[in-house]
Amino acid sequence: MSATTYYINELSQNLVNANHYVYINSVDGNLDIKNNKWFFDLNFYMIMDTSLPMNMLNTSISLPFASVDNVSINHNPYADIPLFVRQRNDCQVYQASLNVDISDSKFFTQCLTNYDMYASFSFDYDADVINKTSFTTQSSNTNNFLSELNLVKQNVQFKFTNYLKVDEEKGWFDNSNSYYLNSNGNSYEKQSIVYYQMNSDCEDLRKPIIDLLNIQVTNPTTIISVKTNFYYSVGDDPKILEYKYEDNTTEYVVGKYNISFSAHTSYDTSTKQITTSLNGETGFMIPETSIGYFEVEVKLSEQNNIKLYSFHKSFNFIGDSYENKYVHIKQIFINDITQNFKRMVF
């Protein structure tokens, strides 16, 4: 078996920039987020006329929340070359897989909606591998190749969301934790749709609010917690009052699921405050004319990746449910008090 021949030749042409030995047309691949880790499987479409030893080339990745240095990238001669690559005849596909642990990252404690997430790539080489390798081409070719490689940069951008405020009464949103990445600007989120329907019967209420939200998931999902916040004012008083309740019961959801407000509450007529009470009525009820809105904050976990969704819905109550139940009194006329009277019960 003959030994592998390693070489670095100058490109016969470069249709993109002024480099003579190497440039990277683009980077693409997949990102999967699960179990507090970001898993990258990446392809680097390198334009060059070379035969290089294993583990000679490295990439470093910079993210808003972490950096990973000296990740080996290696040639896969059997990988497909996409049609968007220019100079496909001179393209070599280098690949790398890595993961980034985010379990201790404070970056994701903030609410991010359509955040412009990025991954920036720079490139380097392993000097020890080069020193152990015999190239059949001139050393100047190697030096020029390495100098150009150090100047190559690539950047991938995509929209990232871990918090979403929902104001429409019904619709859908994407709860995906998987992305296709492409430095040409064609990155996108792989869909994992959640359909939802808010309680549509929240006007002129005389009964407690119990039903909050119906959801339907396309992938198995876990509800980590449901926090319900009520904001309201009573009568002509403009003061805004609040009542908040959190249910940390974990629910595993496949298909449809109804999210309800099942706490027992009582209403204090003197303070106009709603309080949680074991002896109270199930649901949220104001027995006086009042207006307000409720906010349902739902933490959903798919593949152990948590996102927060906030749903808003207005309501109004029109008074005590007993206010139209009148006591009827029958009038009796007594003309002669000398008569014997019998007791009458109504």
C-alpha positions as CSV (number, residue, x, y, z in Angstrom):
1,M,0.0,0.0,0.0
2,S,1.6,3.3,-1.1
3,A,1.9,6.3,1.2
4,T,-0.4,9.2,0.9
5,T,0.9,12.1,-1.1
6,Y,0.3,15.5,0.5
7,Y,0.4,18.7,-1.6
8,I,-0.8,22.3,-1.7
9,N,-1.2,23.9,-5.2
10,E,-2.2,27.3,-6.3
11,L,-5.8,27.6,-7.5
12,S,-6.1,27.8,-11.3
13,Q,-8.8,30.5,-10.8
14,N,-10.7,32.3,-8.1
15,L,-14.1,33.6,-9.0
16,V,-14.9,35.2,-5.7
17,N,-11.9,37.0,-4.2
18,A,-8.2,37.7,-4.5
19,N,-6.9,34.6,-2.6
20,H,-4.6,32.3,-4.6
21,Y,-4.7,29.2,-2.4
22,V,-7.8,28.9,-0.3
23,Y,-11.2,30.5,0.4
24,I,-14.3,29.1,2.0
25,N,-17.4,29.4,-0.1
26,S,-19.8,28.9,2.8
27,V,-20.7,27.0,5.9
28,D,-23.9,25.1,6.5
29,G,-25.2,22.4,8.8
30,N,-27.7,21.5,11.5
31,L,-28.1,22.8,15.1
32,D,-30.1,20.8,17.6
33,I,-30.8,22.1,21.1
34,K,-31.6,19.6,23.8
35,N,-30.6,18.7,27.4
36,N,-29.0,22.2,27.9
37,K,-26.6,21.6,25.0
38,W,-26.2,23.0,21.5
39,F,-25.2,20.3,19.1
40,F,-23.6,21.4,15.8
41,D,-23.0,19.3,12.7
42,L,-21.3,21.5,10.2
43,N,-20.0,21.4,6.6
44,F,-17.2,23.8,5.4
45,Y,-17.1,24.2,1.6
46,M,-13.5,24.9,1.1
47,I,-12.2,25.9,-2.4
48,M,-8.6,24.7,-2.7
49,D,-6.3,22.4,-4.7
50,T,-4.8,20.3,-1.8
51,S,-4.3,17.0,-0.2
52,L,-3.9,17.5,3.5
53,P,-3.3,15.2,6.5
54,M,-6.0,14.5,9.0
55,N,-6.5,17.0,11.9
56,M,-4.4,19.6,10.2
57,L,-7.1,22.3,10.0
58,N,-9.0,23.8,12.9
59,T,-11.9,26.2,13.3
60,S,-12.8,28.4,16.3
61,I,-16.4,29.3,16.9
62,S,-17.6,32.4,18.7
63,L,-21.2,32.6,20.0
64,P,-22.9,35.4,22.1
65,F,-22.7,33.1,25.1
66,A,-19.6,31.0,24.6
67,S,-16.5,30.4,22.5
68,V,-15.0,27.1,21.4
69,D,-11.4,27.0,20.1
70,N,-9.4,24.6,18.0
71,V,-12.1,22.2,16.7
72,S,-10.6,19.8,14.2
73,I,-12.3,19.8,10.8
74,N,-11.6,17.0,8.3
75,H,-12.2,16.2,4.7
76,N,-15.1,14.0,3.7
77,P,-14.5,12.9,0.1
78,Y,-18.0,11.3,-0.1
79,A,-20.0,14.4,1.0
80,D,-22.4,16.0,-1.4
81,I,-21.5,19.4,-2.7
82,P,-24.6,21.7,-2.9
83,L,-25.5,23.5,-6.0
84,F,-25.1,26.9,-4.3
85,V,-21.3,26.4,-4.1
86,R,-19.3,28.2,-6.7
87,Q,-16.3,26.4,-8.2
88,R,-17.7,23.1,-7.3
89,N,-14.9,21.3,-9.1
90,D,-12.4,22.8,-6.7
91,C,-14.5,22.3,-3.6
92,Q,-13.6,20.0,-0.7
93,V,-16.1,19.4,2.0
94,Y,-14.6,19.6,5.5
95,Q,-16.8,18.6,8.5
96,A,-17.0,19.0,12.2
97,S,-19.3,18.0,15.1
98,L,-19.3,19.7,18.5
99,N,-21.6,20.6,21.4
100,V,-21.7,23.6,23.7
101,D,-23.0,23.2,27.2
102,I,-25.3,26.1,28.2
103,S,-26.5,24.8,31.6
104,D,-24.5,27.4,33.5
105,S,-25.0,30.2,31.0
106,K,-26.7,33.3,32.4
107,F,-27.3,34.5,28.8
108,F,-30.5,32.5,28.5
109,T,-32.0,33.8,31.7
110,Q,-33.1,36.8,29.6
111,C,-36.2,36.9,27.4
112,L,-35.1,36.7,23.8
113,T,-37.7,37.2,21.0
114,N,-36.4,36.9,17.4
115,Y,-32.9,37.6,18.7
116,D,-30.2,37.8,16.0
117,M,-28.2,34.8,17.1
118,Y,-24.8,34.3,15.4
119,A,-22.0,31.9,15.1
120,S,-18.7,33.3,13.8
121,F,-16.0,31.0,12.4
122,S,-12.3,31.7,12.1
123,F,-9.7,29.1,10.9
124,D,-6.2,28.0,11.9
125,Y,-4.0,24.9,11.7
126,D,-2.1,22.5,13.9
127,A,1.6,23.3,13.6
128,D,2.6,19.9,15.0
129,V,0.7,18.1,12.2
130,I,2.4,20.3,9.6
131,N,5.9,19.7,11.0
132,K,5.4,15.9,10.8
133,T,4.1,16.1,7.2
134,S,6.1,16.0,4.0
135,F,4.5,18.0,1.2
136,T,5.5,17.4,-2.4
137,T,5.0,21.1,-3.2
138,Q,7.2,24.1,-2.4
139,S,7.2,25.4,1.2
140,S,6.2,28.8,-0.1
141,N,2.9,27.2,-1.2
142,T,2.3,26.0,2.4
143,N,3.2,29.3,3.9
144,N,0.9,31.2,1.5
145,F,-1.9,28.7,2.1
146,L,-1.6,29.1,5.9
147,S,-1.5,32.9,5.7
148,E,-4.7,33.1,3.6
149,L,-6.4,30.5,5.9
150,N,-5.8,32.7,8.9
151,L,-7.7,35.6,7.2
152,V,-10.7,33.5,6.3
153,K,-13.9,34.3,8.2
154,Q,-17.4,33.0,8.0
155,N,-20.6,34.0,9.9
156,V,-23.9,32.3,10.4
157,Q,-27.0,34.2,11.6
158,F,-30.5,33.0,12.6
159,K,-33.4,34.1,14.6
160,F,-33.6,32.7,18.1
161,T,-36.6,32.9,20.5
162,N,-37.0,31.6,24.1
163,Y,-39.9,34.0,25.0
164,L,-43.0,34.9,23.0
165,K,-45.9,37.2,23.8
166,V,-49.1,36.1,22.2
167,D,-52.0,38.6,21.8
168,E,-54.2,36.9,19.2
169,E,-57.1,34.9,20.5
170,K,-56.1,31.8,18.4
171,G,-53.3,30.8,16.1
172,W,-50.0,28.9,16.2
173,F,-46.4,29.4,17.0
174,D,-43.2,27.5,16.4
175,N,-41.7,25.7,19.4
176,S,-38.8,24.2,17.4
177,N,-35.3,23.5,18.9
178,S,-33.7,22.6,15.6
179,Y,-32.3,24.8,12.9
180,Y,-30.7,24.6,9.5
181,L,-27.8,27.0,9.3
182,N,-26.2,28.6,6.2
183,S,-23.7,31.4,6.0
184,N,-25.3,32.5,2.7
185,G,-28.2,33.8,4.7
186,N,-30.6,31.0,4.2
187,S,-30.8,29.7,7.8
188,Y,-34.2,28.7,9.1
189,E,-36.0,27.1,12.0
190,K,-37.2,23.5,11.5
191,Q,-40.9,23.6,12.5
192,S,-42.5,22.1,15.6
193,I,-45.9,23.8,15.6
194,V,-48.1,24.4,18.6
195,Y,-51.7,25.5,17.9
196,Y,-53.6,27.4,20.6
197,Q,-57.1,28.8,21.3
198,M,-57.8,31.2,24.2
199,N,-61.1,31.2,26.1
200,S,-63.4,33.2,23.8
201,D,-66.2,33.6,26.4
202,C,-64.8,36.4,28.7
203,E,-67.4,39.1,28.2
204,D,-70.2,40.2,30.5
205,L,-69.3,37.4,32.9
206,R,-71.5,36.2,35.8
207,K,-69.5,33.1,36.5
208,P,-65.9,32.3,37.3
209,I,-63.1,32.1,34.8
210,I,-61.9,28.6,34.7
211,D,-60.9,27.7,31.1
212,L,-57.8,29.6,30.0
213,L,-56.2,28.1,27.0
214,N,-56.3,25.0,24.7
215,I,-53.1,23.9,23.0
216,Q,-52.3,21.2,20.5
217,V,-48.7,20.1,20.0
218,T,-47.2,18.3,17.0
219,N,-44.3,16.9,19.0
220,P,-44.4,15.5,22.6
221,T,-44.0,18.4,25.0
222,T,-43.9,18.9,28.7
223,I,-45.7,21.7,30.5
224,I,-43.3,22.8,33.3
225,S,-45.5,25.4,34.9
226,V,-48.4,27.7,34.3
227,K,-48.5,31.1,35.9
228,T,-51.7,33.1,35.7
229,N,-51.7,36.8,36.4
230,F,-55.0,38.8,36.7
231,Y,-55.1,42.6,36.4
232,Y,-58.4,44.3,37.1
233,S,-60.2,47.4,38.3
234,V,-63.7,47.4,40.0
235,G,-66.5,49.8,39.3
236,D,-65.5,53.4,38.6
237,D,-62.2,53.1,40.6
238,P,-59.3,53.4,38.1
239,K,-56.9,51.6,40.6
240,I,-55.4,48.5,39.0
241,L,-55.4,45.4,41.3
242,E,-53.5,42.2,40.8
243,Y,-53.9,38.6,41.6
244,K,-51.2,36.0,40.7
245,Y,-51.2,32.2,40.9
246,E,-48.6,29.7,39.8
247,D,-49.2,26.0,39.2
248,N,-45.9,24.0,39.0
249,T,-47.6,20.7,38.3
250,T,-45.7,19.0,35.4
251,E,-47.9,17.7,32.6
252,Y,-46.7,15.6,29.6
253,V,-48.6,16.5,26.5
254,V,-49.2,14.6,23.3
255,G,-51.8,16.1,21.0
256,K,-54.4,18.3,22.7
257,Y,-54.4,19.7,26.2
258,N,-56.7,22.2,28.1
259,I,-55.0,24.6,30.5
260,S,-57.4,25.6,33.3
261,F,-57.4,27.9,36.3
262,S,-58.5,25.5,39.1
263,A,-57.4,27.5,42.2
264,H,-60.0,28.3,44.8
265,T,-60.4,32.1,45.4
266,S,-62.4,34.5,47.5
267,Y,-63.4,38.1,47.0
268,D,-63.1,40.8,49.7
269,T,-65.8,43.4,49.1
270,S,-64.1,46.0,51.3
271,T,-60.6,45.8,49.7
272,K,-61.8,44.5,46.3
273,Q,-59.0,42.0,46.5
274,I,-59.0,38.4,45.2
275,T,-57.2,35.9,47.5
276,T,-56.5,32.2,47.3
277,S,-58.8,30.4,49.8
278,L,-59.4,26.7,50.4
279,N,-63.0,27.5,51.2
280,G,-63.4,29.8,48.1
281,E,-65.0,29.2,44.7
282,T,-63.2,27.4,41.9
283,G,-61.9,29.8,39.4
284,F,-61.5,33.6,39.2
285,M,-64.6,35.6,40.1
286,I,-65.4,39.2,40.8
287,P,-69.0,39.7,42.0
288,E,-69.1,43.3,41.0
289,T,-68.9,45.3,37.8
290,S,-65.2,45.2,36.7
291,I,-62.8,45.0,33.8
292,G,-59.4,43.6,33.3
293,Y,-57.2,41.1,31.5
294,F,-55.4,37.9,32.4
295,E,-51.9,36.8,31.3
296,V,-51.1,33.1,31.1
297,E,-47.4,32.3,31.2
298,V,-46.7,28.7,30.1
299,K,-43.3,27.1,30.3
300,L,-43.0,24.4,27.6
301,S,-40.1,21.9,27.4
302,E,-39.4,20.0,24.2
303,Q,-36.3,17.7,24.4
304,N,-35.5,19.4,27.8
305,N,-35.2,22.8,26.2
306,I,-37.5,25.3,28.0
307,K,-39.3,28.2,26.3
308,L,-41.7,30.7,27.9
309,Y,-45.0,31.8,26.2
310,S,-47.2,34.6,27.4
311,F,-50.9,34.7,26.4
312,H,-53.1,37.8,27.0
313,K,-57.0,38.0,27.2
314,S,-59.3,40.7,28.3
315,F,-62.5,40.1,30.4
316,N,-65.2,41.9,32.2
317,F,-67.7,41.0,34.9
318,I,-71.2,42.6,35.3
319,G,-71.9,42.0,38.9
320,D,-73.0,39.4,41.5
321,S,-74.7,36.4,40.1
322,Y,-77.5,36.8,42.6
323,E,-78.3,40.4,42.0
324,N,-81.3,39.6,39.8
325,K,-82.9,37.1,42.2
326,Y,-85.4,39.3,44.0
327,V,-87.5,38.5,47.1
328,H,-91.2,38.9,46.2
329,I,-93.6,40.1,49.0
330,K,-97.3,39.4,48.8
331,Q,-99.5,42.2,50.2
332,I,-102.3,41.1,52.6
333,F,-105.2,43.4,53.6
334,I,-106.9,42.8,57.0
335,N,-110.4,44.4,57.2
336,D,-111.6,43.1,60.5
337,I,-109.3,42.4,63.3
338,T,-112.1,40.8,65.4
339,Q,-112.1,37.7,63.3
340,N,-110.2,34.6,64.2
341,F,-106.9,34.6,62.4
342,K,-104.8,31.6,61.2
343,R,-101.1,31.6,60.7
344,M,-100.2,32.0,57.1
345,V,-96.9,30.7,55.7
346,F,-95.6,31.8,52.4
